[in-house]
Amino acid sequence: MPQLDTSTWFITILSMIITLFIFMQLKISKHTYYTNPEPSLTKSLKHSAPWETKWTKIYSPLSLPLQ
């Protein structure tokens, strides 16, 4: 039975690891990461409606007195 030649295994495995590393670096470098969203200052618009100036009460049908 012939002897298995293992003299090229080291360079083969080393080149495979380097190639995989380069491919992964290229893949990661093309990935776009989103920046952290920053809170924007929104100005609250004050709408003048007639029900905002006076106090109102909403009655639930269950809280009304029985007739």
Biopython code that builds the backbone (N, CA, C, O; Angstrom):
import numpy as np
from Bio.PDB.StructureBuilder import StructureBuilder

atoms = [
    (1, "MET", "N", (0.837, -1.167, 0.000)),
    (1, "MET", "CA", (0.000, 0.000, 0.000)),
    (1, "MET", "C", (0.893, 1.246, 0.000)),
    (1, "MET", "O", (1.841, 1.332, 0.781)),
    (2, "PRO", "N", (0.587, 2.216, -0.882)),
    (2, "PRO", "CA", (1.472, 3.398, -0.969)),
    (2, "PRO", "C", (1.295, 4.322, 0.236)),
    (2, "PRO", "O", (0.239, 4.369, 0.868)),
    (3, "GLN", "N", (2.327, 5.023, 0.515)),
    (3, "GLN", "CA", (2.320, 5.958, 1.635)),
    (3, "GLN", "C", (1.587, 7.235, 1.215)),
    (3, "GLN", "O", (1.723, 7.691, 0.079)),
    (4, "LEU", "N", (0.799, 7.815, 2.152)),
    (4, "LEU", "CA", (0.059, 9.029, 1.863)),
    (4, "LEU", "C", (1.011, 10.225, 1.978)),
    (4, "LEU", "O", (1.696, 10.404, 2.985)),
    (5, "ASP", "N", (1.030, 11.033, 0.918)),
    (5, "ASP", "CA", (1.931, 12.190, 0.907)),
    (5, "ASP", "C", (1.259, 13.350, 1.630)),
    (5, "ASP", "O", (0.282, 13.912, 1.136)),
    (6, "THR", "N", (1.777, 13.703, 2.788)),
    (6, "THR", "CA", (1.187, 14.788, 3.588)),
    (6, "THR", "C", (2.053, 16.042, 3.564)),
    (6, "THR", "O", (1.884, 16.922, 4.408)),
    (7, "SER", "N", (2.950, 16.135, 2.639)),
    (7, "SER", "CA", (3.865, 17.277, 2.624)),
    (7, "SER", "C", (3.147, 18.566, 2.207)),
    (7, "SER", "O", (3.594, 19.652, 2.577)),
    (8, "THR", "N", (2.063, 18.478, 1.458)),
    (8, "THR", "CA", (1.385, 19.696, 0.990)),
    (8, "THR", "C", (0.180, 20.063, 1.861)),
    (8, "THR", "O", (-0.496, 21.055, 1.590)),
    (9, "TRP", "N", (-0.090, 19.282, 2.888)),
    (9, "TRP", "CA", (-1.270, 19.558, 3.714)),
    (9, "TRP", "C", (-1.177, 20.894, 4.440)),
    (9, "TRP", "O", (-2.160, 21.628, 4.541)),
    (10, "PHE", "N", (0.003, 21.195, 4.939)),
    (10, "PHE", "CA", (0.154, 22.430, 5.699)),
    (10, "PHE", "C", (-0.159, 23.649, 4.837)),
    (10, "PHE", "O", (-0.932, 24.509, 5.258)),
    (11, "ILE", "N", (0.406, 23.741, 3.676)),
    (11, "ILE", "CA", (0.181, 24.907, 2.808)),
    (11, "ILE", "C", (-1.257, 24.940, 2.293)),
    (11, "ILE", "O", (-1.820, 26.014, 2.082)),
    (12, "THR", "N", (-1.843, 23.773, 2.094)),
    (12, "THR", "CA", (-3.233, 23.724, 1.635)),
    (12, "THR", "C", (-4.184, 24.240, 2.720)),
    (12, "THR", "O", (-5.063, 25.057, 2.445)),
    (13, "ILE", "N", (-4.005, 23.765, 3.927)),
    (13, "ILE", "CA", (-4.866, 24.200, 5.027)),
    (13, "ILE", "C", (-4.631, 25.674, 5.339)),
    (13, "ILE", "O", (-5.585, 26.409, 5.592)),
    (14, "LEU", "N", (-3.398, 26.107, 5.324)),
    (14, "LEU", "CA", (-3.089, 27.498, 5.596)),
    (14, "LEU", "C", (-3.700, 28.430, 4.541)),
    (14, "LEU", "O", (-4.270, 29.467, 4.881)),
    (15, "SER", "N", (-3.582, 28.066, 3.297)),
    (15, "SER", "CA", (-4.156, 28.906, 2.238)),
    (15, "SER", "C", (-5.684, 28.913, 2.309)),
    (15, "SER", "O", (-6.312, 29.929, 2.012)),
    (16, "MET", "N", (-6.285, 27.783, 2.702)),
    (16, "MET", "CA", (-7.734, 27.733, 2.849)),
    (16, "MET", "C", (-8.188, 28.660, 3.971)),
    (16, "MET", "O", (-9.182, 29.369, 3.813)),
    (17, "ILE", "N", (-7.491, 28.671, 5.087)),
    (17, "ILE", "CA", (-7.857, 29.534, 6.216)),
    (17, "ILE", "C", (-7.700, 31.008, 5.838)),
    (17, "ILE", "O", (-8.549, 31.833, 6.175)),
    (18, "ILE", "N", (-6.628, 31.329, 5.149)),
    (18, "ILE", "CA", (-6.412, 32.719, 4.726)),
    (18, "ILE", "C", (-7.491, 33.157, 3.731)),
    (18, "ILE", "O", (-7.984, 34.283, 3.804)),
    (19, "THR", "N", (-7.851, 32.278, 2.814)),
    (19, "THR", "CA", (-8.886, 32.601, 1.837)),
    (19, "THR", "C", (-10.238, 32.806, 2.514)),
    (19, "THR", "O", (-10.963, 33.746, 2.189)),
    (20, "LEU", "N", (-10.573, 31.931, 3.450)),
    (20, "LEU", "CA", (-11.826, 32.100, 4.178)),
    (20, "LEU", "C", (-11.833, 33.395, 4.985)),
    (20, "LEU", "O", (-12.858, 34.073, 5.060)),
    (21, "PHE", "N", (-10.719, 33.736, 5.579)),
    (21, "PHE", "CA", (-10.625, 34.977, 6.339)),
    (21, "PHE", "C", (-10.844, 36.190, 5.430)),
    (21, "PHE", "O", (-11.555, 37.127, 5.793)),
    (22, "ILE", "N", (-10.230, 36.162, 4.257)),
    (22, "ILE", "CA", (-10.385, 37.283, 3.314)),
    (22, "ILE", "C", (-11.832, 37.382, 2.840)),
    (22, "ILE", "O", (-12.377, 38.482, 2.753)),
    (23, "PHE", "N", (-12.457, 36.254, 2.534)),
    (23, "PHE", "CA", (-13.850, 36.277, 2.103)),
    (23, "PHE", "C", (-14.769, 36.821, 3.194)),
    (23, "PHE", "O", (-15.689, 37.591, 2.914)),
    (24, "MET", "N", (-14.518, 36.424, 4.417)),
    (24, "MET", "CA", (-15.358, 36.915, 5.505)),
    (24, "MET", "C", (-15.148, 38.412, 5.731)),
    (24, "MET", "O", (-16.099, 39.141, 6.014)),
    (25, "GLN", "N", (-13.906, 38.863, 5.606)),
    (25, "GLN", "CA", (-13.653, 40.291, 5.755)),
    (25, "GLN", "C", (-14.343, 41.093, 4.664)),
    (25, "GLN", "O", (-14.885, 42.166, 4.932)),
    (26, "LEU", "N", (-14.331, 40.595, 3.459)),
    (26, "LEU", "CA", (-15.010, 41.288, 2.365)),
    (26, "LEU", "C", (-16.516, 41.304, 2.573)),
    (26, "LEU", "O", (-17.172, 42.310, 2.303)),
    (27, "LYS", "N", (-17.061, 40.202, 3.047)),
    (27, "LYS", "CA", (-18.498, 40.125, 3.282)),
    (27, "LYS", "C", (-18.923, 41.071, 4.403)),
    (27, "LYS", "O", (-19.952, 41.739, 4.301)),
    (28, "ILE", "N", (-18.133, 41.125, 5.466)),
    (28, "ILE", "CA", (-18.472, 42.003, 6.587)),
    (28, "ILE", "C", (-18.303, 43.472, 6.185)),
    (28, "ILE", "O", (-19.076, 44.323, 6.625)),
    (29, "SER", "N", (-17.314, 43.773, 5.365)),
    (29, "SER", "CA", (-17.082, 45.170, 5.003)),
    (29, "SER", "C", (-18.186, 45.717, 4.101)),
    (29, "SER", "O", (-18.394, 46.930, 4.060)),
    (30, "LYS", "N", (-18.893, 44.858, 3.382)),
    (30, "LYS", "CA", (-19.983, 45.318, 2.517)),
    (30, "LYS", "C", (-21.299, 45.459, 3.280)),
    (30, "LYS", "O", (-22.274, 45.982, 2.741)),
    (31, "HIS", "N", (-21.332, 44.998, 4.523)),
    (31, "HIS", "CA", (-22.555, 45.075, 5.314)),
    (31, "HIS", "C", (-22.734, 46.493, 5.830)),
    (31, "HIS", "O", (-21.788, 47.091, 6.341)),
    (32, "THR", "N", (-23.948, 47.042, 5.700)),
    (32, "THR", "CA", (-24.200, 48.390, 6.179)),
    (32, "THR", "C", (-24.889, 48.321, 7.530)),
    (32, "THR", "O", (-25.902, 47.641, 7.696)),
    (33, "TYR", "N", (-24.333, 49.023, 8.471)),
    (33, "TYR", "CA", (-24.904, 49.098, 9.804)),
    (33, "TYR", "C", (-25.663, 50.414, 9.932)),
    (33, "TYR", "O", (-25.200, 51.457, 9.470)),
    (34, "TYR", "N", (-26.816, 50.356, 10.554)),
    (34, "TYR", "CA", (-27.599, 51.566, 10.761)),
    (34, "TYR", "C", (-27.052, 52.312, 11.971)),
    (34, "TYR", "O", (-26.618, 51.705, 12.950)),
    (35, "THR", "N", (-27.079, 53.627, 11.885)),
    (35, "THR", "CA", (-26.612, 54.419, 13.010)),
    (35, "THR", "C", (-27.697, 54.453, 14.079)),
    (35, "THR", "O", (-28.870, 54.201, 13.802)),
    (36, "ASN", "N", (-27.292, 54.765, 15.287)),
    (36, "ASN", "CA", (-28.262, 54.834, 16.379)),
    (36, "ASN", "C", (-29.222, 55.989, 16.140)),
    (36, "ASN", "O", (-28.788, 57.106, 15.859)),
    (37, "PRO", "N", (-30.512, 55.736, 16.247)),
    (37, "PRO", "CA", (-31.451, 56.841, 16.016)),
    (37, "PRO", "C", (-31.377, 57.856, 17.154)),
    (37, "PRO", "O", (-31.353, 57.491, 18.330)),
    (38, "GLU", "N", (-31.342, 59.096, 16.795)),
    (38, "GLU", "CA", (-31.268, 60.153, 17.788)),
    (38, "GLU", "C", (-32.641, 60.790, 17.928)),
    (38, "GLU", "O", (-33.339, 60.982, 16.932)),
    (39, "PRO", "N", (-33.036, 61.118, 19.148)),
    (39, "PRO", "CA", (-34.363, 61.725, 19.314)),
    (39, "PRO", "C", (-34.411, 63.101, 18.667)),
    (39, "PRO", "O", (-33.550, 63.949, 18.904)),
    (40, "SER", "N", (-35.412, 63.298, 17.864)),
    (40, "SER", "CA", (-35.561, 64.593, 17.207)),
    (40, "SER", "C", (-36.510, 65.457, 18.024)),
    (40, "SER", "O", (-37.473, 64.970, 18.615)),
    (41, "LEU", "N", (-36.222, 66.718, 18.042)),
    (41, "LEU", "CA", (-37.056, 67.641, 18.795)),
    (41, "LEU", "C", (-38.271, 67.997, 17.951)),
    (41, "LEU", "O", (-38.153, 68.650, 16.914)),
    (42, "THR", "N", (-39.415, 67.569, 18.402)),
    (42, "THR", "CA", (-40.646, 67.870, 17.669)),
    (42, "THR", "C", (-41.395, 68.958, 18.419)),
    (42, "THR", "O", (-41.551, 68.900, 19.638)),
    (43, "LYS", "N", (-41.843, 69.926, 17.685)),
    (43, "LYS", "CA", (-42.598, 71.013, 18.286)),
    (43, "LYS", "C", (-44.061, 70.608, 18.334)),
    (43, "LYS", "O", (-44.648, 70.219, 17.325)),
    (44, "SER", "N", (-44.635, 70.707, 19.518)),
    (44, "SER", "CA", (-46.037, 70.343, 19.646)),
    (44, "SER", "C", (-46.893, 71.522, 19.196)),
    (44, "SER", "O", (-46.745, 72.643, 19.682)),
    (45, "LEU", "N", (-47.779, 71.242, 18.268)),
    (45, "LEU", "CA", (-48.669, 72.270, 17.764)),
    (45, "LEU", "C", (-49.902, 72.334, 18.648)),
    (45, "LEU", "O", (-50.537, 71.316, 18.923)),
    (46, "LYS", "N", (-50.232, 73.526, 19.085)),
    (46, "LYS", "CA", (-51.390, 73.701, 19.946)),
    (46, "LYS", "C", (-52.594, 74.033, 19.066)),
    (46, "LYS", "O", (-52.645, 75.086, 18.430)),
    (47, "HIS", "N", (-53.549, 73.124, 19.042)),
    (47, "HIS", "CA", (-54.762, 73.345, 18.283)),
    (47, "HIS", "C", (-55.816, 73.921, 19.218)),
    (47, "HIS", "O", (-56.019, 73.421, 20.324)),
    (48, "SER", "N", (-56.470, 74.956, 18.773)),
    (48, "SER", "CA", (-57.520, 75.531, 19.610)),
    (48, "SER", "C", (-58.858, 74.913, 19.217)),
    (48, "SER", "O", (-59.381, 75.143, 18.127)),
    (49, "ALA", "N", (-59.384, 74.134, 20.127)),
    (49, "ALA", "CA", (-60.686, 73.511, 19.929)),
    (49, "ALA", "C", (-61.585, 73.931, 21.079)),
    (49, "ALA", "O", (-61.095, 74.144, 22.188)),
    (50, "PRO", "N", (-62.882, 74.057, 20.849)),
    (50, "PRO", "CA", (-63.749, 74.544, 21.935)),
    (50, "PRO", "C", (-63.795, 73.613, 23.131)),
    (50, "PRO", "O", (-64.038, 74.073, 24.247)),
    (51, "TRP", "N", (-63.567, 72.302, 22.938)),
    (51, "TRP", "CA", (-63.641, 71.398, 24.088)),
    (51, "TRP", "C", (-62.364, 71.377, 24.919)),
    (51, "TRP", "O", (-62.343, 70.786, 25.999)),
    (52, "GLU", "N", (-61.317, 72.003, 24.440)),
    (52, "GLU", "CA", (-60.096, 72.056, 25.219)),
    (52, "GLU", "C", (-60.143, 73.144, 26.282)),
    (52, "GLU", "O", (-59.401, 73.073, 27.262)),
    (53, "THR", "N", (-60.989, 74.139, 26.112)),
    (53, "THR", "CA", (-61.012, 75.241, 27.061)),
    (53, "THR", "C", (-61.929, 74.972, 28.236)),
    (53, "THR", "O", (-61.765, 75.600, 29.282)),
    (54, "LYS", "N", (-62.865, 74.087, 28.115)),
    (54, "LYS", "CA", (-63.781, 73.806, 29.222)),
    (54, "LYS", "C", (-63.693, 72.343, 29.626)),
    (54, "LYS", "O", (-63.272, 71.490, 28.845)),
    (55, "TRP", "N", (-64.098, 72.068, 30.865)),
    (55, "TRP", "CA", (-64.032, 70.727, 31.409)),
    (55, "TRP", "C", (-65.249, 69.944, 30.951)),
    (55, "TRP", "O", (-66.381, 70.417, 31.050)),
    (56, "THR", "N", (-65.007, 68.763, 30.459)),
    (56, "THR", "CA", (-66.110, 67.913, 30.016)),
    (56, "THR", "C", (-65.996, 66.574, 30.720)),
    (56, "THR", "O", (-64.913, 66.168, 31.141)),
    (57, "LYS", "N", (-67.120, 65.899, 30.841)),
    (57, "LYS", "CA", (-67.137, 64.583, 31.462)),
    (57, "LYS", "C", (-67.846, 63.621, 30.538)),
    (57, "LYS", "O", (-68.920, 63.921, 30.016)),
    (58, "ILE", "N", (-67.245, 62.467, 30.338)),
    (58, "ILE", "CA", (-67.849, 61.443, 29.497)),
    (58, "ILE", "C", (-68.459, 60.405, 30.420)),
    (58, "ILE", "O", (-67.777, 59.837, 31.273)),
    (59, "TYR", "N", (-69.750, 60.164, 30.241)),
    (59, "TYR", "CA", (-70.441, 59.217, 31.084)),
    (59, "TYR", "C", (-70.454, 57.840, 30.426)),
    (59, "TYR", "O", (-70.795, 57.697, 29.252)),
    (60, "SER", "N", (-70.086, 56.859, 31.189)),
    (60, "SER", "CA", (-70.172, 55.484, 30.709)),
    (60, "SER", "C", (-71.617, 55.020, 30.883)),
    (60, "SER", "O", (-72.243, 55.354, 31.889)),
    (61, "PRO", "N", (-72.167, 54.258, 29.931)),
    (61, "PRO", "CA", (-73.557, 53.797, 30.076)),
    (61, "PRO", "C", (-73.784, 52.972, 31.329)),
    (61, "PRO", "O", (-74.899, 52.931, 31.848)),
    (62, "LEU", "N", (-72.739, 52.310, 31.824)),
    (62, "LEU", "CA", (-72.910, 51.499, 33.028)),
    (62, "LEU", "C", (-72.957, 52.341, 34.300)),
    (62, "LEU", "O", (-73.470, 51.891, 35.325)),
    (63, "SER", "N", (-72.419, 53.573, 34.238)),
    (63, "SER", "CA", (-72.415, 54.411, 35.434)),
    (63, "SER", "C", (-73.656, 55.283, 35.549)),
    (63, "SER", "O", (-73.844, 55.942, 36.572)),
    (64, "LEU", "N", (-74.512, 55.305, 34.525)),
    (64, "LEU", "CA", (-75.749, 56.091, 34.586)),
    (64, "LEU", "C", (-76.731, 55.454, 35.544)),
    (64, "LEU", "O", (-76.745, 54.233, 35.699)),
    (65, "PRO", "N", (-77.555, 56.267, 36.189)),
    (65, "PRO", "CA", (-78.551, 55.686, 37.104)),
    (65, "PRO", "C", (-79.598, 54.882, 36.341)),
    (65, "PRO", "O", (-79.933, 55.191, 35.198)),
    (66, "LEU", "N", (-80.100, 53.856, 36.995)),
    (66, "LEU", "CA", (-81.112, 53.017, 36.356)),
    (66, "LEU", "C", (-82.414, 53.796, 36.235)),
    (66, "LEU", "O", (-82.772, 54.583, 37.111)),
    (67, "GLN", "N", (-83.099, 53.561, 35.149)),
    (67, "GLN", "CA", (-84.365, 54.268, 34.936)),
    (67, "GLN", "C", (-85.548, 53.389, 35.277)),
    (67, "GLN", "O", (-86.695, 53.821, 35.157)),
]
sb = StructureBuilder()
sb.init_structure("model")
sb.init_model(0)
sb.init_chain("A")
sb.init_seg("    ")
for serial, (resi, resn, name, xyz) in enumerate(atoms, 1):
    if name == "N":
        sb.init_residue(resn, " ", resi, " ")
    sb.init_atom(name, np.array(xyz, "f"), 0.0, 1.0, " ", f" {name:<3s}", serial, name[0])
structure = sb.get_structure()
